[in-house]
């Protein structure tokens, strides 16, 4: 009997060791972003060891990485009652609640999980930090707090240092993040993710060659570490995007690196969809269309396929097909899965029907439908401002000025945009040109637009004080408005123009276009001061006369003023 008991004990201990080895291997598989392989292993482990809570928890984490919240929640719910480490699944459920915006529910799950944790709660705090980080709107402060607790619980935990680095980086404490990543790699030099994150800090500083060198150092350690090839792809793309001269060359390298990443991870539907997402940002539309059709053969019900078909159709000139595909995507998708760029895509397709072949706006209804979609896009993703700007410039060149102004107004919602100052200029110009031939009643109705146009020109002047045309066109706008207050503003605008132009010296003053604008400015200044300050009025008209000595109005004005 004793030998039977001993044999049973050995078997239990042996199973525990095997499971521990299995979960460590799975963790490495997840870190290598081999999600399909990890998912199969974890399902098998759950089947053989249904009392192991970690198995459910890690499977839930895989589903979260694949953006499948519903599946993740199912396994967290199943795993929460497991005898061994079931409480980790409460942190998984907290993660889901945070993704759904339910902070109260998340806090309740976190509190319950910590009550069931051991005295040393390093693992729990690491996952709590991750839950706060891996959100659409991360709570970096909470993540830093949890990560610091993890480090305090076990200062020699490389994973605790890694998550502290991620939290500090998100919190914009770059120096602290760098130190944490370096500590993580020093503690465990097999933790390539930490070394890779050091390269990402370099990339964030836009030091692309240095970042690529650092990523290649990771690849040299382990050529089969997939995430390094993905980050290499994204770094090449970022470099190409920031330097148009290198866009084609670096985008080609980016796609090559991403294809390498695919061969090292898996070719499941999930993996191919991540590749399709990358094809969207690299604008390889033919490849995207081929990939979308291939995915559709593997999974006919996934709504994301319609997103890919929508973009591929849009960019290959099949606008009606694009509209239909995007509408299918919107109808079949969870609203939380819809991105700003999706609304931008359908808006572009609709815009193609708003303007005829000659660039004339002939379908206001379609334009207004597109504008509604663009407003949704702006609400979801302010980073799309450059796209709104491009659409605005296109409409401006097509002389649809009021419509262009509406697009520039969307672009201006993101003040950090690289085109922000230029968009302000275009907005002001659009309203100015659109208002030139308007009646007095129509101008009165445009009062809100006039106020915004004046503010837009003022923003250009603030950000770029030497942009002389901003002063000039602001002055012209205020003359078109033609109220007592606007005339006073116009006087200041024209004086600003004169000051900037004259400060640039003789070379600028000799330009014919500048002479013409100065003549307009001096004449208006002279006229404005004629009844209030004769000295200033005479000085302005004298300058105007130097430019055009034969102008009758200037000559007559000087004669009257000098009497």
C-alpha positions, 0 to 999 in steps of 0.5 A: 500500500505504501509503495502505491501511495509513493507512486501516486505522489511521484506521478503527481509531482511529475505531472506538476513539473511537466505542466510547469515546463509546458507553461514556461514554453508556452510563455516563450511561444507567446512572447515570440508571437506564435499565437496559433501554436500557443493557443493549440498548446494551451487548449491541450494543457487545459484538457489534460489539467483542467485544475490549472488556472494559469492555462486558462489565464494564458489562453485568455491573454492570447485571445486578448493579443488577437483582439478577441475579447469575447473568447478571452472572457470565456476562458477567464470565467472558466479559469477563475474557479480552478484550484491552482492559480485560478485568481489570475483569471480575475486579473484577466477579467479586470483587463476585459472590464478596463477595455470596456471602460468599466473601471469599478468592475475592474477594481473589484476583480483586482482586489479579489485577485490580490486577496487570493495572492501569496505574500509575494505578489510579483506575478499578479502585479506584473499582470495588473500593470499589463492590464492597465497598459494594453488598452486603447486609452492606457492608464500609465500612472496605474501601470507604473504603480503596479509595476513598481510594486512588482519590482519591490516584491522581487527586485531580481525579476526581469519580467517585473523590470520589463513591465516597469520599462513599458509603463515608464515609456508610456508615461513618457519617462524615457530615462526611467524606461531605458534603465528598467529595460537595461536592468531586465536584460542584465537580469536575463539575457535571454529576454530579447523583448527587453533589448528590443524595447531599447531599440524602440526608444531609439526609434521613438527619437526618430534615430532610424539608422541607429534603431535598425542597427540595434534591432539587428543586434537582437536578430544576430542573437536569435535570427528566429525571434519574430518580433524583432523582424516585425519591429524592423518592418515598422521601423523601416516604414516609419523612416520611409514615412518621415522621409518621402525620398526613402519611402519606396525603398524603405517600404519595400524593406519593411514589407520584406521584414514583415514577410519574414516575421510571418514565416517565423510566427504562423500563417493562420487567419489571425496572422494574415490579418495582422499582415493585411493591417500592415499592408494598409499602412504601407499602401500596398493595395494590390497585395492587400486585395490578394491577401484579403481574397486569400483570407476570405477563402480561409474564413468567410465570416470574419468581418475584418475581411470587408475592411481589407476589401474596402481599402483595396477596392478604394485604392484600385478605383472600384469606389462602389465596391469599396462603399459596399465592402465598408458598409458590410464591415460596419454592419457586421462588426462590433462598434468598438472594432471600427477605426477612424481610418475605416470611416476615412476609407468610405468617405473617400469613396463617397467623395469620388461621387461628389466631384465630377471629372472636371473637379466641379462639386456636383453632388452636395448630398454625397459630399455631406455624407462623406463629411459625416463619415470624416467627422466620425473618423476625426472623433476616433483618431485625431492622427488622421488630420494629415489625411483630412488636410490632403482632401482639403487641398484637393477640394481647394484646388478644385475651387470648392472653397467652402467644402475645402474649409470644412475639411481643413476644420477637421484637420485643425482638431489635431494641433500637433499635426505637422500640417497644422499651421498650413491648414490654418492658412488654407482654412482662412484662404478658403473662407476669404475666397468663398466670401468675395462675391457674396451679398451683404446678407450672405456675408452676415450669415457667414459671421461664424466662418469669418471669426474662425478664418480670422483666428486661423490667420492669427494662428499662422502669424503666431506660429510663423511670424514671417509668413507675410501672406498671412498678414496680407490675406487676413487684411483682405478678408477683413476688407471683404467682411466690411464692418467697422471692426473688420476695417480696424483689424484690416489696418493692423493686418496691412501694417503687419504685412509692411513691417515683415516685408520691409524687414526682409530687405531690398531683394524682397521689396524688388519682387513684382508681386510684393510691389503690387501687394505693398501698393495695396497695403499702403493705399489702404493704410493711407485711406484708413488714417486719412481722417484720424492721423494725417501724418501717418496717412501722408507717409503711407500714400508717399510710399504708395506713390513711389511704387505707382507715381501715376495712380490718380487716387494716390495723387489726389489723396496726397493733394487733399491731405497736404492742404 
